[in-house]
Structure formats: C-alpha cells, structure tokens
C-alpha cells in the first residue's frame, strides 16, 4: 500500500472513530430511555383543573414507562416561565411541556416570545374542557335562541364576565355581542374563575363562559342557569345542552385544551415511545372516568392533527384581535 493510500486509510479510520464517539452516547441514551425522572413542566397553577388532570396523567404515565413522572408548576409571564424552562432544557425526553392554548396564541400576544409552535413536537392531546355559557337568574332566556334575542334587546344592561388572564374569553364575548346585534354589553374582567362565579351568583354579571366543574355545582341552587355549550363539541357533563354551532352560530365557540409536547429536536425513537405510552393512558376507560372531577373530558383529537389544528387556532385568534381592535399588550 502506498504512503498516500496509508494516509487516506488512517484519515478514514479517524473520521469513523469520531462519528462513533459522537453518536454512541446519543444511541445509548435512546436505548436506555427512560432511566431517570421525567418532568412535565406546566404553566398551570397548583390545584387548578388542568393541574389535577396533569397529575393524574403523570402518575399513570410513570407506571407504563416504569419511571417517576412528576409535574412541575412554573407559573407566570403568560406561560413564558414554563415555556422558556422547556426550551432551555436538553431535548432528551426528560423535560416535557404540559400546556394549553397559550402555546399557539402567546407568540401573537407577546411579540418577542422567542418561539413558534414548530419548536415543539406534539406527544398527546390529554383532554379538553368544553365551555358552557352560564347566566344569572335575572336572565329570562332558557335556551340559545331566546338568549340571543334577549341579548340583543337588553344590550348594555347585561354584563359579561371574562378572565383577565385569558384573551380567549374576551374574544368570545366580543363575538357574541357582535353576533347578537344591538348595543354592545360591558365585559367585566376578573382575576380568577371562583371570583367570577361569585359575581354571577350575586347578579353583578349576567353571563359568563366556563367549565361545568366551576359553575355546574351551583345549578341546583337555582341562582344560575346553563344556556348552551360554547365549544365545538357538546359537554359530556351536560349532553342535553346544544352547542351554539348547532343552534346556527358557527363562530360562537372557544376551545380550551391541554396537551403534552416535547422539544422538536427530541430523538424520534423517544418521541414514539412517549406517544405510545401516552395513548395507552388516554385510551384507558378508568383514566377517562377519573378525568371527570378535574373538569376535563376525553378529546376527539389525534396527534397527527394537533399542529395543523393549533396553527389554524392561532390564525383565527390573530384575525379576531384585528377585527375587534383588541389591545393585548
């Protein structure tokens, strides 16, 4: 073998050894996954409905993966505290993102959010919380048609409660007012759902959209009533209620969901392992039954449809902001 051939062969072996050295740890990490605690970072506050759902899911996911899975509440900054924590973590499948609509809409609200939906890979749609429109006893309407008529007639004398931490409720309120016609009503902002439901019970506000778990228990007192579901799908807790879409108002809905994501650079083998284990948890009838106290319901969504659906949601969110000239910053 010539000197040139020997040199070429040595260079080849050197390069090959380098490739083996850099890929071996990654392959070993993938093959041994999981071998330590998996953390689900979430912007949801401790004790909130979606927090309870996440803890329920984490416990069952850990049993399937045979490792510890914990939920870490990283609240604040319009979910940016949790988002940045995940973005700054290694893409190794040990730091996952348990989040909601804000993942798609925050970059619209915060111009320098520093991420897009494509920076994350979907793992599983955990559940959704169909919103129901509740009204105080002073509202005479008992169904969607009579409510829309009363809303048009009463106009400014009806106050609509919205969460100051969620622009989804404000946009829905604006849509409802415009659709009904007449004089626009007043949106009253509240810091929490419990505070808002107390205002509804006292008739300080006349309408609010929230989940059954928050307002449903008060129906038996007769101080409030359920008008209809402002969601794409009916609520499993009140299946007798029509959706506003079914009643002929295709734009009057808001989807509130919870989903599991990982960083986009996470190895495909780990992504598939997480997806398979998550799907097993979600399909379990006992998990679906256990979801009920959390206020969440099984969700008619698949992993392959998550990104397109959430991008469409972000687009609709942006259009509504422009249409109603909302100032979000």
C-alpha positions as CSV (number, residue, x, y, z in Angstrom):
1,X,0.0,0.0,0.0
2,X,1.4,3.4,-1.0
3,X,2.1,6.1,1.6
4,X,-0.7,8.2,0.2
5,X,-3.1,5.2,0.5
6,X,-2.0,4.6,4.1
7,X,-2.6,8.2,5.0
8,X,-6.1,8.1,3.3
9,X,-7.0,4.9,5.2
10,X,-5.8,6.4,8.5
11,X,-7.9,9.6,7.9
12,X,-10.9,7.5,7.1
13,X,-10.5,5.5,10.3
14,X,-10.0,8.7,12.3
15,X,-13.2,10.2,11.0
16,X,-15.2,6.9,11.5
17,X,-14.0,6.8,15.1
18,X,-15.1,10.4,15.6
19,X,-18.6,9.6,14.3
20,X,-18.8,6.5,16.5
21,X,-17.8,8.6,19.6
22,X,-20.4,11.3,19.0
23,X,-23.3,9.0,18.1
24,X,-22.7,6.3,20.7
25,X,-23.9,8.4,23.7
26,X,-27.0,9.5,21.8
27,X,-27.8,6.0,20.8
28,X,-27.2,4.7,24.4
29,X,-29.4,7.4,25.8
30,X,-32.2,6.5,23.4
31,X,-31.9,2.8,24.0
32,X,-31.9,3.2,27.8
33,X,-34.8,5.7,27.9
34,X,-36.2,6.3,30.4
35,X,-33.6,5.8,33.1
36,X,-34.4,8.7,35.4
37,X,-37.3,11.0,36.4
38,X,-39.4,12.7,33.6
39,X,-40.6,16.2,34.5
40,X,-43.8,17.7,33.0
41,X,-43.3,21.4,33.2
42,X,-46.6,23.3,33.2
43,X,-47.8,26.9,33.4
44,X,-51.0,25.8,35.2
45,X,-51.3,26.7,38.9
46,X,-51.3,24.1,41.6
47,X,-54.8,22.9,42.3
48,X,-56.3,24.2,39.0
49,X,-58.4,21.8,36.9
50,X,-55.7,21.2,34.3
51,X,-53.1,20.8,37.1
52,X,-55.2,18.0,38.5
53,X,-55.5,16.4,35.1
54,X,-51.8,16.6,34.6
55,X,-51.0,14.9,37.9
56,X,-53.5,12.1,37.2
57,X,-51.8,11.6,33.8
58,X,-48.3,11.8,35.1
59,X,-48.9,9.1,37.7
60,X,-50.3,6.7,35.1
61,X,-47.6,7.5,32.5
62,X,-44.9,6.7,35.1
63,X,-46.4,3.3,35.7
64,X,-46.3,2.4,32.0
65,X,-42.8,3.8,31.5
66,X,-41.6,2.3,34.8
67,X,-40.1,5.5,36.0
68,X,-41.0,8.5,38.1
69,X,-43.0,11.2,36.3
70,X,-43.6,14.4,38.1
71,X,-45.4,17.7,37.4
72,X,-43.6,21.0,38.0
73,X,-45.7,24.1,38.2
74,X,-43.8,27.0,36.6
75,X,-46.4,29.8,36.5
76,X,-46.2,33.4,35.4
77,X,-45.3,35.5,32.5
78,X,-48.3,34.4,30.4
79,X,-46.9,30.9,30.4
80,X,-43.5,32.1,29.3
81,X,-41.8,31.0,32.5
82,X,-42.7,27.4,31.8
83,X,-42.1,27.7,28.0
84,X,-38.5,29.0,28.5
85,X,-37.8,26.3,31.1
86,X,-38.6,23.7,28.5
87,X,-36.8,25.4,25.6
88,X,-33.6,25.7,27.7
89,X,-33.7,22.1,28.7
90,X,-31.9,19.3,26.8
91,X,-34.0,17.7,24.0
92,X,-33.7,14.3,25.6
93,X,-37.3,13.4,26.5
94,X,-36.8,14.1,30.3
95,X,-38.3,17.6,30.3
96,X,-41.7,17.7,28.6
97,X,-44.2,20.6,28.2
98,X,-47.7,20.1,29.5
99,X,-49.5,23.2,28.2
100,X,-52.7,24.6,26.7
101,X,-53.9,27.1,24.1
102,X,-51.3,29.6,25.1
103,X,-48.7,27.6,23.3
104,X,-50.3,28.6,20.0
105,X,-51.5,32.1,20.9
106,X,-48.8,33.5,23.2
107,X,-46.5,34.4,20.2
108,X,-49.3,36.6,19.0
109,X,-49.7,38.4,22.3
110,X,-46.0,38.6,23.2
111,X,-44.1,39.7,20.1
112,X,-40.7,38.7,21.4
113,X,-41.8,35.3,22.7
114,X,-38.8,33.7,21.0
115,X,-40.5,30.6,19.8
116,X,-43.1,29.2,17.3
117,X,-45.3,26.1,17.5
118,X,-42.7,24.3,15.3
119,X,-40.2,24.5,18.1
120,X,-42.2,21.8,19.8
121,X,-43.3,18.3,18.8
122,X,-46.7,17.0,19.9
123,X,-46.9,13.9,22.1
124,X,-50.5,13.6,23.1
125,X,-53.8,15.5,23.4
126,X,-54.7,14.9,27.0
127,X,-58.2,16.4,27.2
128,X,-60.4,19.5,26.7
129,X,-62.7,21.5,28.8
130,X,-65.9,22.4,26.9
131,X,-67.1,25.8,27.9
132,X,-70.7,26.4,28.8
133,X,-72.4,29.7,28.8
134,X,-74.0,30.3,32.3
135,X,-76.5,33.1,33.1
136,X,-77.7,34.6,36.3
137,X,-81.3,34.1,37.4
138,X,-82.2,37.6,36.2
139,X,-81.7,36.4,32.6
140,X,-85.1,35.2,31.3
141,X,-83.8,33.1,28.5
142,X,-83.5,29.3,28.9
143,X,-82.0,28.3,25.6
144,X,-79.8,29.7,22.8
145,X,-82.4,31.3,20.5
146,X,-84.2,33.1,23.4
147,X,-80.9,34.2,24.9
148,X,-79.6,35.7,21.7
149,X,-82.8,37.6,21.4
150,X,-82.7,38.9,24.9
151,X,-79.0,39.8,24.5
152,X,-79.9,42.0,21.5
153,X,-82.8,43.6,23.4
154,X,-81.0,44.3,26.7
155,X,-77.6,45.2,25.3
156,X,-75.8,47.4,27.8
157,X,-77.8,46.2,30.8
158,X,-76.1,42.8,30.6
159,X,-72.5,42.4,31.9
160,X,-70.3,39.6,30.6
161,X,-67.6,38.3,33.0
162,X,-64.2,37.3,31.5
163,X,-61.0,36.2,32.9
164,X,-58.3,38.9,32.8
165,X,-55.7,36.1,32.3
166,X,-57.3,34.7,29.2
167,X,-57.9,36.5,25.9
168,X,-60.0,33.6,24.6
169,X,-62.9,34.6,26.8
170,X,-62.7,38.2,25.8
171,X,-62.7,37.4,22.1
172,X,-65.7,35.1,22.6
173,X,-67.6,37.8,24.5
174,X,-66.9,40.3,21.6
175,X,-68.0,37.8,19.0
176,X,-71.2,37.1,20.9
177,X,-72.1,40.8,21.3
178,X,-71.5,41.5,17.6
179,X,-73.4,38.4,16.5
180,X,-76.5,39.3,18.6
181,X,-76.5,42.9,17.4
182,X,-77.9,45.8,19.4
183,X,-75.9,47.8,21.9
184,X,-72.7,46.1,23.0
185,X,-72.6,44.9,26.6
186,X,-69.9,45.5,29.1
187,X,-67.1,42.9,29.6
188,X,-66.0,42.8,33.3
189,X,-62.6,41.3,34.0
190,X,-61.8,39.0,36.9
191,X,-58.6,37.5,38.2
192,X,-60.0,34.0,38.8
193,X,-62.9,31.8,37.9
194,X,-64.1,31.5,41.6
195,X,-64.2,35.3,41.8
196,X,-66.2,35.4,38.6
197,X,-68.7,32.8,39.6
198,X,-69.4,34.7,42.9
199,X,-70.2,37.7,40.8
200,X,-72.6,35.7,38.7
201,X,-74.3,34.3,41.7
202,X,-74.7,37.9,43.1
203,X,-76.0,39.1,39.6
204,X,-73.1,41.6,39.4
205,X,-72.6,40.0,36.0
206,X,-75.3,38.3,34.0
207,X,-73.3,35.8,31.8
208,X,-70.0,34.0,31.8
209,X,-68.5,31.1,29.9
210,X,-66.7,28.5,31.9
211,X,-66.4,24.8,32.5
212,X,-69.0,22.6,34.2
213,X,-66.7,21.8,37.1
214,X,-66.6,25.5,38.0
215,X,-70.2,26.6,37.7
216,X,-72.2,23.4,37.3
217,X,-72.4,22.6,41.0
218,X,-74.3,25.9,41.6
219,X,-77.1,25.0,39.2
220,X,-79.0,23.2,41.9
221,X,-79.3,26.4,43.9
222,X,-81.4,28.0,41.1
223,X,-79.4,31.2,41.1
224,X,-77.8,30.5,37.7
225,X,-78.8,28.5,34.6
226,X,-77.0,26.9,31.7
227,X,-77.8,28.3,28.3
228,X,-75.7,26.3,25.8
229,X,-72.2,25.0,25.1
230,X,-69.8,27.5,23.5
231,X,-67.5,24.7,22.2
232,X,-67.0,22.7,19.1
233,X,-68.3,19.6,20.9
234,X,-71.0,19.1,23.5
235,X,-70.1,18.7,27.1
236,X,-70.3,15.1,28.3
237,X,-71.4,16.5,31.7
238,X,-74.4,18.3,30.1
239,X,-75.1,16.4,26.9
240,X,-78.6,17.8,26.7
241,X,-77.3,21.3,26.0
242,X,-76.9,22.3,22.4
243,X,-73.8,24.0,21.2
244,X,-74.1,27.5,19.7
245,X,-72.8,26.0,16.5
246,X,-75.8,23.5,16.4
247,X,-78.1,26.5,17.0
248,X,-76.9,28.2,13.9
249,X,-74.0,30.4,15.2
250,X,-70.9,28.8,13.7
251,X,-68.4,31.4,15.1
252,X,-69.6,31.2,18.7
253,X,-67.2,28.8,20.3
254,X,-63.9,28.6,22.1
255,X,-61.7,25.5,22.5
256,X,-59.8,25.0,25.8
257,X,-57.4,22.1,25.7
258,X,-54.5,20.5,27.4
259,X,-51.7,18.7,25.6
260,X,-48.3,17.2,26.0
261,X,-45.3,18.4,24.0
262,X,-41.6,17.9,23.8
263,X,-38.8,19.9,22.1
264,X,-38.6,19.5,18.3
265,X,-35.1,18.1,18.4
266,X,-36.0,15.1,20.7
267,X,-34.9,11.8,19.1
268,X,-37.7,10.1,17.1
269,X,-37.4,6.9,19.0
270,X,-38.1,8.7,22.3
271,X,-41.0,10.6,20.7
272,X,-42.6,7.4,19.5
273,X,-42.1,5.8,22.9
274,X,-43.8,8.7,24.7
275,X,-46.6,8.8,22.2
276,X,-47.3,5.1,22.5
277,X,-47.3,5.2,26.3
278,X,-49.5,8.4,26.4
279,X,-52.0,6.9,24.0
280,X,-52.3,3.9,26.3
281,X,-53.1,6.1,29.3
282,X,-55.6,8.2,27.4
283,X,-57.5,5.2,26.0
284,X,-57.9,3.6,29.4
285,X,-61.6,3.8,30.4
286,X,-60.6,4.1,34.0
287,X,-58.5,7.2,33.2
288,X,-61.4,8.7,31.3
289,X,-63.6,8.2,34.3
290,X,-61.0,9.6,36.7
291,X,-60.9,12.8,34.5
292,X,-64.4,13.8,35.5
293,X,-63.6,15.5,38.8
294,X,-60.9,17.5,37.1
295,X,-63.4,19.2,34.8
296,X,-61.7,17.8,31.7
297,X,-63.2,15.4,29.2
298,X,-61.8,13.0,26.6
299,X,-60.9,14.8,23.4
300,X,-61.7,13.9,19.8
301,X,-58.1,14.9,18.6
302,X,-55.2,12.8,17.2
303,X,-51.5,13.6,17.4
304,X,-51.2,14.0,13.6
305,X,-53.9,16.7,13.6
306,X,-52.6,18.7,16.6
307,X,-50.1,21.0,14.8
308,X,-52.4,21.9,11.9
309,X,-55.4,22.5,14.3
310,X,-53.4,24.7,16.6
311,X,-51.9,26.7,13.8
312,X,-55.4,27.3,12.5
313,X,-56.4,28.3,16.0
314,X,-53.6,30.9,16.2
315,X,-54.6,32.3,12.8
316,X,-58.3,32.7,13.9
317,X,-57.0,34.3,17.2
318,X,-55.0,36.8,15.2
319,X,-57.9,37.6,12.9
320,X,-60.2,38.2,15.9
321,X,-57.7,40.6,17.5
322,X,-57.6,42.6,14.3
323,X,-61.3,42.5,13.8
324,X,-62.2,43.8,17.3
325,X,-59.1,46.0,17.5
326,X,-58.1,44.5,20.8
327,X,-55.1,45.8,22.7
328,X,-53.4,42.9,24.3
329,X,-50.0,44.4,25.4
